[in-house]
Amino acid sequence: MSAFSIPVPEHQPQWNLPARGPVAMYCLIAAEAAIFTIFVVAYIFYVGKSATGPQPATVLHAPIFLTVCLLSSSLTIHIAVRSLRKGNVRRFAWWWCGTVVLGGIFLAGTAREWRHLIYQDGLTIQTNLFGTTYYSLVGLHAFHVVMGLGALTLVLAFAIHGDVRPEHSERTEVLSMYWHFVDAVWVVVFTVVYIIGR
């Protein structure tokens, strides 16, 4: 009998653990997506079942301009992260600031819409099923916008102070993943509330 030798490669391929930041953000996004799904299903189920009070068709007006602002902020944050990855911190700060401004416009517009609905149309969270599900769903999204704007503003403050450097691009990219998620959720909320639900 002759012995056969099995060649063993000198360097075994090494498997590296994925970065913790993106993995944690993916987990958070998955959990948040499940919560939003529940709220969207509840809205769809109860829409049109209110016996009294204002109805969606009479009081809701599609916020086209605000939607354009929010969706545009996905582009500005993408450009900002790409600029930082290329080492252009100044350009990063400008585009990041643009994202904060666009998100702020969206949030201010949402507050203005709610003020009109409450004081002019008499629609509150206690008025009827429509009011309850509307403020719950749109309010949940607004809460996520507030949290995202808080984090974006903090990073902007660091950038203005000179504490953001190209090596921080991975961290800003993780935060941009959250912001893209908030924008994507708004597409669903906008479609359900202002198009299908009316």
Stockholm file with secondary structure:
# STOCKHOLM 1.0

chainA/1-198         MSAFSIPVPEHQPQWNLPARGPVAMYCLIAAEAAIFTIFVVAYIFYVGKSATGPQPATVLHAPIFLTVCLLSSSLTIHIAVRSLRKGNVRRFAWWWCGTVVLGGIFLAGTAREWRHLIYQDGLTIQTNLFGTTYYSLVGLHAFHVVMGLGALTLVLAFAIHGDVRPEHSERTEVLSMYWHFVDAVWVVVFTVVYIIGR
#=GR chainA/1-198 SS CCCCCCCCCSSCCCCCCCCHHHHHHHHHHHHHHHHHHHHHHHHHHHTTCCSSSCCHHHHCCCCHHHHHHHHHHHHHHHHHHHHHHTTCHHHHHHHHHHHHHHHHHHHHHHHHHHHHHHHTSCCCTTTCHHHHHHHHHHHHHHHHHHHHHHHHHHHHHHHHHTCCCGGGHHHHHHHHHHHHHHHHHHHHHHIIIIIICC
#=GC SS_cons         CCCCCCCCCSSCCCCCCCCHHHHHHHHHHHHHHHHHHHHHHHHHHHTTCCSSSCCHHHHCCCCHHHHHHHHHHHHHHHHHHHHHHTTCHHHHHHHHHHHHHHHHHHHHHHHHHHHHHHHTSCCCTTTCHHHHHHHHHHHHHHHHHHHHHHHHHHHHHHHHHTCCCGGGHHHHHHHHHHHHHHHHHHHHHHIIIIIICC
//
